[in-house]
Amino acid sequence: MSFGALIFFAVFVAILFAAYLAIRQRRAAPGLVAFGAVLGCVVSMTAFSLAQGNIFAHALLVGLLMGGGFSAATLAMAFYFQGNELRAEARKRQE
């Protein structure tokens, strides 16, 4: 793996981590965070694949599938746990 590919992969991981924290801690509008995370992950995974020496069509496919898939899974986890926290807070208020 080249140094450039490693940098793009680190950016990919940082985007996923930041999106997870932003959703869980309610730092911004969830739709805006989700859009930014998906777009950032697709772009960073496409760049990662291009840095590996793949042709653009293959790199774009990798970016869409891997970047989109991992960002969707991360966002689903964040929304799930945030929903659990909100339900627990609502139950506490009712008691």
C-alpha positions as CSV (number, residue, x, y, z in Angstrom):
1,M,0.0,0.0,0.0
2,S,1.4,3.4,-1.0
3,F,1.7,6.3,1.4
4,G,-1.0,8.2,-0.6
5,A,-3.4,5.3,-0.3
6,L,-2.7,5.2,3.4
7,I,-3.6,8.9,3.8
8,F,-6.9,8.5,1.9
9,F,-7.7,5.5,4.1
10,A,-7.0,7.5,7.2
11,V,-9.3,10.2,5.9
12,F,-12.0,7.6,5.3
13,V,-11.7,6.4,8.9
14,A,-11.7,9.9,10.3
15,I,-14.9,10.8,8.4
16,L,-16.6,7.7,9.8
17,F,-15.5,8.4,13.3
18,A,-16.5,12.1,13.1
19,A,-19.9,11.2,11.6
20,Y,-20.6,8.7,14.3
21,L,-19.7,11.2,17.1
22,A,-21.7,14.0,15.4
23,I,-24.9,11.9,15.3
24,R,-24.5,10.4,18.8
25,Q,-23.7,13.8,20.4
26,R,-26.3,15.7,18.3
27,R,-23.7,18.2,17.1
28,A,-25.5,19.0,13.8
29,A,-28.6,18.2,11.8
30,P,-28.6,14.4,11.2
31,G,-29.4,14.7,7.5
32,L,-26.5,17.1,6.9
33,V,-24.1,14.8,8.8
34,A,-25.3,11.8,6.9
35,F,-25.0,13.5,3.5
36,G,-21.5,14.7,4.3
37,A,-20.4,11.3,5.6
38,V,-21.6,9.4,2.6
39,L,-20.1,11.9,0.2
40,G,-16.8,12.1,2.0
41,C,-16.6,8.3,2.3
42,V,-17.3,7.8,-1.4
43,V,-14.8,10.4,-2.4
44,S,-12.1,9.1,0.0
45,M,-12.5,5.5,-1.0
46,T,-12.5,6.4,-4.7
47,A,-9.2,8.3,-4.1
48,F,-7.9,5.4,-2.1
49,S,-8.6,3.0,-5.0
50,L,-7.1,5.4,-7.5
51,A,-3.9,5.6,-5.4
52,Q,-3.7,1.8,-5.6
53,G,-3.4,2.1,-9.3
54,N,-6.9,1.1,-10.4
55,I,-8.7,2.5,-13.4
56,F,-11.3,5.2,-12.7
57,A,-14.4,3.0,-13.3
58,H,-13.1,0.4,-10.9
59,A,-12.2,3.1,-8.4
60,L,-15.6,4.7,-8.6
61,L,-17.3,1.3,-8.1
62,V,-15.1,0.7,-5.0
63,G,-15.9,4.1,-3.7
64,L,-19.6,3.7,-4.2
65,L,-19.8,0.2,-2.7
66,M,-17.3,0.4,0.1
67,G,-17.6,4.0,1.0
68,G,-21.4,4.0,0.8
69,G,-21.7,0.7,2.5
70,F,-19.4,1.5,5.5
71,S,-20.9,5.0,5.9
72,A,-24.5,3.5,5.8
73,A,-23.5,0.9,8.5
74,T,-21.9,3.5,10.7
75,L,-24.8,5.9,10.4
76,A,-27.3,3.0,11.1
77,M,-25.4,2.2,14.3
78,A,-25.2,5.8,15.4
79,F,-29.0,6.3,14.8
80,Y,-29.8,3.1,16.6
81,F,-27.9,3.9,19.7
82,Q,-29.1,7.5,19.7
83,G,-32.7,6.3,19.5
84,N,-32.1,4.0,22.4
85,E,-30.8,6.9,24.5
86,L,-33.7,9.1,23.5
87,R,-36.2,6.4,24.5
88,A,-34.4,5.8,27.8
89,E,-34.5,9.6,28.6
90,A,-38.2,9.7,27.7
91,R,-38.9,6.8,30.1
92,K,-37.0,8.5,32.9
93,R,-39.0,11.7,32.4
94,Q,-42.3,9.8,32.6
95,E,-41.4,8.2,35.9
